[in-house]
């Protein structure tokens, strides 16, 4: 009987320890989820505040900038190539154009545009985006692989905004491979009620200390003349406004893979894209 009671006591203690361990793991997971939710809330608040500020600044800058570009263009038409001041006028146009691009990115970041949802096939959106990139000759030194899943369920999205996301990701991939070449893979798939699009490159990869910051507004590893640091922030805001997610996996010297997930809308009829 003593041995039986001892065995029962040990078994009870083991059961209690096992239950405590299970409860601890549950609490740890809930705490991690709470931290993620808190981080997302802080990020959303920061994006909203910066977005409002960006919109106000962009509108204030846009009017005088339009005048500068207009008059510089007019003067350049009056001064033939090779004449004094023509080089300076071209520089004014170039730099004002760069400022205009920054203003455009600020307005995109603040998303001051009506949301127009449309049921569409993401494979078609990817193909249409690639047409725009090909026109720039971006794939001259890059091997492109397109791996689109057949029978992909449609999604309901604002097509121009989602094109902007894919354009940002593709242009970033092209940028990191422009010197030594490489391969770019666009892959679509469906799982867990979400349509996935992967944009994978064999570029330089992202440093571990930068991975946690790449979606922050105005953070960029590009030279000042090459980027505003808003592309990925804009993309994150667009994808989250559609109820989706965007993530990245990267290894230095190997490359990066960005994954966009958007809720599928099975059974819906794909609408014609007026912008296609």
Protein Blocks (a to p, Z undefined) as FASTA:
>chain_A
ZZmmmmmmmmmmmmmmmmmmmmmmmmmmmmmmmmmmmmmmmmmmmmmmmmmmmmmmmmmm
mmmmmmmmmmmmmmmmmpcghiahklmmmmmmmmmmmmmmmmmmmmmmnopacddddddd
fklmmmmmmmmmmmnopmmmcccdddddehiacddddfklmmmmmmmmmmmmmmmmmmng
padddddddeehiacdddddfbebpafklmmmmmpghiafbdfklogolmmmmmmmmmmm
nopacdddddehkbccddddddddehiacdddfkZZ
